[in-house]
Structure formats: C-alpha cells, structure tokens
Amino acid sequence: MRLLGLFKQPLYFIKEEMSAKTLIVGMGNLLYRDEGIGVHVIQAMEKMELPGHIELLDIGTSTMDLISYLDEVKKLIVIDAMRAGGDPGTIYKCKPEDLLPKDEGPISLHEIGLLETLSMAKKLGMEIETVIVGVEPQIMDWGMELTEEVKNKIPLIIEAVLKEG
C-alpha cells in the first residue's frame, strides 16, 4: 500500500499533534444573571462547527471538577464573569497568576477553584497553557437572563476565545 508514503512526518509526531487539544470551559452560575456568562457562551458555541482539536465544557460552578477533564489538554481557555471596573460587557484577557488575591479584596470562588485545579495539574506533570477570558458583568443578582449589554457581547466573546484557540 502506498498510503504510508503520503506521510512526510514520523507517525509519533502525528499522534502528538492529534492529542494536543484545546479545552474551552464556561464557568458561572446561570441563576445569577451575568454571573453565568461563561455557560451562556459555551451554549452558543455548541451550535457552531469548530475545529476537531477544540472541546467545549460547561463546568458551571464546579471548578474543582475541572481536573478530571485536563488529560491531553495543551491549551485551556476559561470564560467567566470578571469584575475589573470596566463597562458592562468589557472583555478581558488574563493569565491565572493575574487572579491571585490582592489586598483590595477577595477573589471569587470560581477563581480560587480554578487556581487550585491548575496547581494540582502542574503537580501531576501537566503543562497547560491557560488563558482566562473575563467579561465585566452588569447585574449579579437572582435571575436567569443576561443583561442586554452582556448578551450583545457574546459574538465578540466567541471571537476573542477562538483567537486564543
């Protein structure tokens, strides 16, 4: 069979390339309005045709469960609400170390769980490039609907996420 002659790279390299997946994770609480933006973005992306190396995960508020999904992940993109003082719907990009507690006040429970999970993954020998895409919420209070300002940014959030993936 001449099929093997088509490969210009050793097979071990092809296997490595195929296993280098990108995991896009939506965090947040759907019952708390804009706090659920990460989950809403994942729901919108599930309707899209995405490259084969990309996997989507709605983790909700169960950030400590993330460790069980990190096998063979080379790049992790996390989408979550992030209060940073901008206008509602502002999109931020940061690294995990940017989430470390500052003197100004506590960070969210999602961020604490994410940092602990990434620390655990590193101790297990996983090398995962991680990017957090944060979205400035307008209202974080009981309710299931996103505010219009945040909802209207979903296409731009997806665009920012896909540029990272």
N, C-alpha and C positions, 0 to 999 in steps of 0.2 A: 504494500500500500504506500502511496506517495504522500499521504496526508502528513506524516511526520516531517517531511521535507519543507512543509509550509511554515513551520515554526522557526523563527530566527533567534528566539531566546531559549535558554535552557528551561525545561519544564518546571524546575523548582522555582524559578523566577515568576512564571505564570501563576503558579499556585499561590505564591506570596501576594501577588497583585490582586488576585481574586478574593483573598481573605481580608484585604485591607478595607474594612467597611467604615462608613461614616454613620454614626447614630445621632439622629436629631430627636431631642427629648423636649416635650412640652410639660412644664411644671405649673401648678396653680390649683386654685380651688374654684370650681365652676359655680359654687353657691355664693361667691363673694365678689360679684361683678367683674371689674377689670383685673382683679387678682387672678382670674382664670385665663388670661390672655394666652399663655403658653399652650394650654389644652385646646383653645379655640383655633390657634394657628395649626396645630397638628391635625385637627379635624378637617381644616381646609386643605392641607397638603395631602391628606389621604385620598382626595378626589383627583389628584394630579398624577400624571405619568412622570415618574422620577427615574434617574439612572439606577442601575442594578446594585451599585455599591452603597446606596442610601437606604437606611431603615428608619422608620418613624416609631416613636414610643410616647404614649400618653402616660406619664408617671403620676399625674395628679399631685397629691401631697405626700406620696410615699417615697420620698427621695432616698431613704436608706435601702430600698429595694433595687435601686439602680445598679448596684454592684453585680447582680446576677445577669445583667444584660450586657456587660462590658467585654465579654470574651471576644477576641479578634477585632475589637474596635480600635481603629487607629486615630480617628478624629471624633470628638464628641462636641455637639452643638446643643446648648441648653437655651430654651426660650422661657422667660419668666417675667413677671411684673417686677419693676425695679424703681423704687423712689430715689431719685437723684436730684430733684429740684427743677427739672425741665417742664416744658408744657406737656399736657396730656398727649400721649401718643408718640412722644420723642423716643427714638430708637437709640439704644446704647450698645456698644460692643466692649467687652472687657475680658480679662483673664481671671481664673479662680483666685489668684493672690490679691486681686483688687477687691475681693469680697471680705477680706479679713476684717474683724471688728476694729472700729476706730473709737476714739474717745467720745465722739458725738452721740453715740447710742448703739443699741443692739442691732444686729443684722437679723434678717428673717429666719424662721425655722427651716425654710427650703434651702437657704444658702448654707446654713450650718450643716444640714444633712448632705448637701452636695459636697462641701469641703471634706467632711468626714469620709464620704464614699470615695472621693478622689485620692485621699490619703491612704485608705485601705487598698485601693487598686495599685497604687505605687508600691506599697509594701509587698504586694503579691507579684511584683515584677512587670506590671502592665505600664507601657509607655503610651499615654493617650494625650494627644494634643486637644486641649479643651478651650472652647470659646463660649462665652455667655452673651446672648443677645437679650438685653433687657428692654422693657417697654414701660415708659412712665404711665402709671395709672391715673385716672381722674377720680374715680369713686371706688373705694374699697369698703363695701358695706353689703348687707344681705341683699341678694337678688341674683338672677341668672343671666341677665342681659348685659352685654358690654355697652359702655357709653359709646355714642356715635363717634366721638373724637378718636377713641382707641380702635373701635371696629373698622373705621375707614382706613386705618393704617395696616390692616392685615396683608394686603398685597405688597406693600413696601417691606413689611417684616419678612415675608416669604422671600422676597428678592434679596434682602440682606442675608438671610440664612443660606440660601442657595449659593450666594457668592462665597460663603465660607466653606461649603461642602464640596 
